[in-house]
Amino acid sequence: MGNAIKTRRCYYTNESLGTREESTGLIVYELVCVHENEAGYLSAGKYTSLVNAQTAMNIRNAVEGISKGDVLDIVASSIRQGMVRR
């Protein structure tokens, strides 16, 4: 077995991840996957409602065993590395 350390990941969304779709005019909110101590994030889905995106975020984080405090820690660690889309 290797000495690989498993980094935590979480799912995150907020108002700033909403963009207006040119074709429909709807605001679409992106759910992103953030890995601890890694710059950037990956898209994990798009939702036409912030409430739906937040619900998906909460469910996925619960499945991963990630608390709201953990989410804030993981996102902050990624920001420290430089938050850019991968």
N, C-alpha and C positions, 0 to 999 in steps of 0.2 A: 504494500500500500504506500502511496505517495504521501507527501507532507502537505498536500494542497489544502489551503484554508478556504472554506466555503464562505463567500461574501453574501451578505443579505441583499435581498432585492425587495422593492416595494412598488406599488402602483400609486400614481399621483395625478391629480387634475385640479385645476382652479379656473377662475374667470380669465386669467391671462392666457390660458391655452385654448381660448375660443377664437375662431376665425370665421369671417363671413365668406360663404361659398359664392363665387361669382355667378355660377349657373343658376342657383336657386334663390340666392339672397338670404338663406338661412344661416344662422350662427351654429357652427359645429364645434363641439368641445372634444379635445383630444385627451385620451387617457394614455399616460406614458408609463413605461417601466424604467425604474431607476435602480442601478446597482451601486451598492455602498463603495465609496472611495474610488469611483470611476466617473470620469467626466462624461457628460452627455446622457442621453436617454433614447429609448426606442419606443416607437408608437405601439400601443397595445389596443387601439380601437378608437372609433369616433362616434360621437353621440350628438343628437340634435337637441339635447336638454342637459343642462349642467347637473340637474338632480339625478338624471339617469347615469351620467358619467361618474358622479360621486357615489352612487349606489354600487355600480360595478367596481369602483375603487375599493370601497369598504368590504365587499364580498371577497374580492381577490386577496386583499391583505389579510382578512380573517382566515382564509384557507391557508395562507403562508405562515400564519401565526404571528403576524406583524401588527403591533399596536399603533395607535395614532402618534404616540411619542416616538416610536421606532421610525415611523414614516418621516417625521420631522428631522430626526438624526440622519437618516439615510439620504434624504434630499439635501440637507446641509453639507454632508460629506461630499456629495457630487458637485455641489456648487463650488466648494473649496477647490475642487480639481478643475473646474471650468465647465459650466453647463452649456453644452452644445449638442445639437442633434447628431446622432451617429448614423 
